[in-house]
Amino acid sequence: MVLPLAGCADLESGISTIDCLMGFKEWIAALTGRRPRPSEPSIPPPPAAPTEADIVRALDRVENMVEGGVVPAPVQSRVRRVAHTVRETMPRLRNLGLGSPEAYSVMATATDYLPEAVGAYTRLPRQWADSRPIENGKTSLMLLIDQLDLLSTTMEKIFDAVVRVDADALIVHGRFLQEKFGHASTGGALNISDQPAPEAPRSTLDLP
């Protein structure tokens, strides 16, 4: 619905028809002195967190990046070691909490840190990357190896932490069993040695 502006009945003054028309909201705003609020821009939802399947596919892709002699053997072995540690860690990440910084580091290593490091190296000419110093006397190859070693060390520490949770649970369970069935003086041995052995049943073929 549009209404004519007051004073615009005579169009001979040079005001166009479009200028003389307003919508209902504009008319209310003109009467009340309030301007209509601009509509808020829609904010796209944040991307979903990578699933375990997404992380596995990312590891597969980065391992394929170093196949076929594309990178030197020391790089390939380090990439495989990092990928192997990540694969071993993923099923146990719940021990630390899926929202923990360690869980994020594992996810980011597989989907971002590792492929980005390898990709940055493979985009360079091989001979140039392996022979031209670019920072503190180190070549691109040397810098890549340093980064892979850092990722490997970090992933191994996280793996030790998640496995330690299960190991601690085993220790706690052992203490429970010791308190339940054992004696401190016997080092937690089960208290079954003092019981007399049951007599074996007689066979019907035994002589009286």
N, C-alpha and C positions, 0 to 999 in steps of 0.2 A: 504494500500500500504506500503510495506516495502522495504528498500534499503540496499544494503550491505555496511558495514563500509569500508572506505578507508583502504587499507592494509590488508584486510581480504580475498582477493581472494585466497590466499594460506592457506588452513586450516591445513597444516602439522605442523604449529607452535604450535598447541595444542589448538587454540581458537575454541570453538564449533560454530555450525551454528547459534544457538540462540543468542550467544554473538555477532555475526557478523551482525545481522539484527536489524534494527531500524524502527520505524514507522515514518510517515511523519512529525509529530509534533516534534519528537526527532531530526530528520534530520535538520529541520528548526532551532531548538534551537542550534544545533551544529554549524550551519553556522553563526548564528547571535550572538552566545554567550549568549542567553537568555534561561533560563530554563522555561518550561511551568508551568503556575500557577496550583497548585492543585485545584481540584474542591471543592467548599465550601460545607460543610456538610449541608444537608437540616434540617431546624429548624421546628419541628412540630408546628402546630398552637396552640395557647393557648386554654384551655378548655372553652366551652361556659358557660356563667353565668347561674346559676340555674333559671328556670322560676318559676312563682307562683305555677304551678302544682307540680314542683319538691319540693318546700318548703312545700307544703301541705302533700305530701307523706312522707317527712322526719319527719314532726310532727306526722303523723299517726304511723310511725315506732317507734318513741321514746315513744309514749304513750302506744304502745303495749308492749314495754320493761318493763313497770312498772305494768302491769296487772297481776292478779292471785296471788297476795301475794308475788311476787318476791322481792319486796322492802317494807320497812316499810311504814305505812300510811302517815307519814309526808313527805316522799320523793314523794310518788305518788301524793299527793295533790299539792305539789309545782311544780312538772313537769306539771300537768294539768293547773295550773295557768299560768305558763310561755307560754305554748302552746296556751292557750286561748288568751292571750294578743297579741301574734304574729299573730294569725289568725285575730284578730280585727284590727291590725295595717296594715296588708298588703294592703288592698284595698285603704288605704289613703297615702301610701308611696310617691305617686306622688306629694303630697303637699310639701314634702321636697326635691324632686328630686331623681330619681332612682339611680343616681350616688353619692348620699350624703353619708357621713360616717354613718349616722343613718340608712339608707337603708341597707348598708353593714352589720351593726351590727345585724339587724333583720334577714337578710339572713344567716349570719354565726351562729347566735344563734340556728336557726332551723336545719341547716345542719351539724354543727360542734360542737359548744360549749356545747349545751344541750345533744346531744347523746353521746359525748365523756365523759362528766362528769358521766352520768348514766352508760355507758358501763364500765368505769374504776371501778366503785363501784360493779357492778354485777359480774365482773370477779373475785372478791375476795370471799373467803369463808364467808358466812353470819355471823356466830358467831364471827369469827376473826375480820371482818370489823366493827362490832358493839361494840366490847369490847376492842380491843387492841389499845391504844394510839400510834400514829405514828408521830405526829407533834404538838409541843407546848401543849402536854397533850390532844390533840383531837384525837378521833377515825376517821376512814375513813367515818363513817356515819355522824359525826359532820362536817367534812370538806365538804362532799357532800352537806349537808343542807346549809352551808355557801355559797357555790358556787351557789346553786339554788336561794337563797335569793338575791344574787348579780345580777344574771340574771333577776330575777323578777323585782327588783327595776329599773334596766336599761331599760327593755322593757316597764315598766309603764311610765317612763319619756319620752321615745320616743313616746309612744301612746299619752300622753298629748300634746306633741309638734305638732304632726300631726293633732290632733283634734283642737288644738288652732288656726291653720291656718283657718279652717272653721269657728270657733267662731269669729275670727277677721274679716272675710269677712261679717259675719252677723252684726257686730257692724258698719262696714263701710257702709253697705247697709242701716242700720237704720239711720245713720247720713244723708245719701243722701235723704232718704224719709222726714226726718225732715226739711232739707233745701228746699225741693221741695214743700211740702204741709203744713208744720207746722209753728208754731211761737214759738220763744224761751220762751215767757212769759207763754205759755200754756203747756210747757213741751213736745212739739212735737205732740200735739193732732192734728188730721186732721181738717182742716178748713172747716167744713161742718155744724157746729151748727148754723151759722149766716144766713144760707139760709132758707127762709120760706118753710114750708112743702107744697108739691103740693096738690091741692084740689082733693079730690077723685071724680072720674067720677060719674055722676048721672045715676041711673038705669032707664030703660024705665018703670019700675013698680012704681017708686016714684010718689006720688001725687004732683000736681003743687002747 
